[in-house]
Amino acid sequence: MKTFLTILLFCFFGINYISAQVLKVSVKMQNEHLSEEDRNELEDLPGKIEDYFNSYSWTDDELEYDVNCTAQIIVETVQKTHEILYRCQFLISSESGENFYDKLWEFPYTRSQMLSHTTGQFDPLTKFLDFYAALILGGEYDSNGLLLGNKQYEAALEIVNQALMSQYSKGWTQRKENLLKITDIRTRPLREIKPDFFEAIYLYDEGNLKEAFKLANKVLEGLEKVYSIQPNNWYLQIFMNSHFRELAILFAGENEKLEKLEKIDSKHRETYREKMEKY
């Protein structure tokens, strides 16, 4: 069975240029507590969202690999007044560790509604999807080169500003705050070391442990910079939750380095301690 490191090797490296890339998102929905009528109304929505993500060219500057993601929609309530309004939670995760949870997504929807990519009037359903596509792709670009995700994060900010001027502004203040946490100068050292992190994984998987360790040290320095300025940095927590196992592997037997990781990421203390050299 392929290891996660092997999957990352396939996904991230051996590429020297930018060519064709596609978002590939698998969508699941939880709505069992709704009435049969409401469930029937939503029956086609996961498939429509998958098509919306997967059948569109999201950027002109494309990567050569598919960005595989899973998304989950948890429908909480249905409001029926002048329009049918759904309130949901939303989770989306990419294989490379761009993981986002949104606890308040409201949008109107009817079964006959088509999802289309438009630049005109704000649509609280499709523009929400556009926003998270931009966040996922921003992280992917950053993983391939120094701050290459800037263009995607700028697109996400445009969506946010449009949303805040609309009648469906609920939840968008928090989304803007999260986006600004990613692009904040205090988070920049983390964004800067992402290419080194994935290259270190590639080198490790190739058996080039010496070079992998050199790059891993650069990664740790970047993580420490962010932690020293902002210990509770939201995006740092997402990165550590996604990659603590790989970091532990890269520093196996290096107790001093593992202790630094343990300080930055006490949540996964046991994983780091398991990789420490026993004397």
WOKA-V802922 format. One record per residue. N is the residue number from 0. RES is the residue in one letter. D_FIRST is the distance of its C-alpha to the first C-alpha in whole Angstrom. Layout:
n	res	d_first
N	RES	D_FIRST
N	RES	D_FIRST
This chain:
n	res	d_first
0	M	0
1	K	4
2	T	6
3	F	10
4	L	11
5	T	10
6	I	10
7	L	14
8	L	14
9	F	14
10	C	16
11	F	19
12	F	20
13	G	21
14	I	24
15	N	27
16	Y	29
17	I	29
18	S	29
19	A	27
20	Q	25
21	V	25
22	L	24
23	K	22
24	V	23
25	S	22
26	V	25
27	K	25
28	M	29
29	Q	30
30	N	34
31	E	34
32	H	37
33	L	39
34	S	42
35	E	41
36	E	43
37	D	41
38	R	38
39	N	39
40	E	40
41	L	37
42	E	35
43	D	34
44	L	33
45	P	30
46	G	29
47	K	32
48	I	31
49	E	27
50	D	30
51	Y	32
52	F	29
53	N	27
54	S	30
55	Y	32
56	S	32
57	W	32
58	T	33
59	D	35
60	D	33
61	E	29
62	L	26
63	E	24
64	Y	21
65	D	20
66	V	21
67	N	18
68	C	20
69	T	21
70	A	24
71	Q	26
72	I	30
73	I	32
74	V	35
75	E	38
76	T	41
77	V	43
78	Q	46
79	K	49
80	T	52
81	H	53
82	E	49
83	I	46
84	L	44
85	Y	41
86	R	39
87	C	36
88	Q	33
89	F	30
90	L	27
91	I	25
92	S	22
93	S	20
94	E	16
95	S	18
96	G	20
97	E	23
98	N	24
99	F	27
100	Y	29
101	D	33
102	K	35
103	L	38
104	W	37
105	E	40
106	F	41
107	P	43
108	Y	42
109	T	43
110	R	41
111	S	43
112	Q	42
113	M	40
114	L	38
115	S	39
116	H	38
117	T	42
118	T	44
119	G	47
120	Q	47
121	F	45
122	D	42
123	P	41
124	L	38
125	T	37
126	K	38
127	F	36
128	L	33
129	D	34
130	F	34
131	Y	31
132	A	30
133	A	32
134	L	30
135	I	27
136	L	27
137	G	30
138	G	27
139	E	25
140	Y	28
141	D	28
142	S	25
143	N	26
144	G	29
145	L	32
146	L	33
147	L	32
148	G	32
149	N	36
150	K	36
151	Q	34
152	Y	35
153	E	39
154	A	38
155	A	37
156	L	40
157	E	42
158	I	41
159	V	41
160	N	45
161	Q	45
162	A	44
163	L	46
164	M	49
165	S	48
166	Q	49
167	Y	46
168	S	45
169	K	44
170	G	41
171	W	41
172	T	43
173	Q	40
174	R	38
175	K	40
176	E	40
177	N	36
178	L	36
179	L	39
180	K	37
181	I	34
182	T	37
183	D	39
184	I	40
185	R	39
186	T	35
187	R	36
188	P	34
189	L	31
190	R	31
191	E	32
192	I	29
193	K	26
194	P	26
195	D	26
196	F	23
197	F	20
198	E	22
199	A	21
200	I	18
201	Y	17
202	L	20
203	Y	18
204	D	14
205	E	17
206	G	18
207	N	22
208	L	22
209	K	26
210	E	26
211	A	23
212	F	25
213	K	28
214	L	27
215	A	25
216	N	29
217	K	30
218	V	28
219	L	29
220	E	33
221	G	32
222	L	31
223	E	34
224	K	36
225	V	35
226	Y	35
227	S	39
228	I	40
229	Q	39
230	P	37
231	N	36
232	N	35
233	W	33
234	Y	31
235	L	30
236	Q	29
237	I	26
238	F	25
239	M	25
240	N	23
241	S	20
242	H	20
243	F	21
244	R	18
245	E	17
246	L	21
247	A	21
248	I	18
249	L	20
250	F	24
251	A	22
252	G	25
253	E	28
254	N	30
255	E	32
256	K	30
257	L	28
258	E	31
259	K	32
260	L	28
261	E	29
262	K	33
263	I	31
264	D	29
265	S	30
266	K	28
267	H	25
268	R	27
269	E	25
270	T	22
271	Y	24
272	R	26
273	E	23
274	K	23
275	M	26
276	E	28
277	K	29
278	Y	33
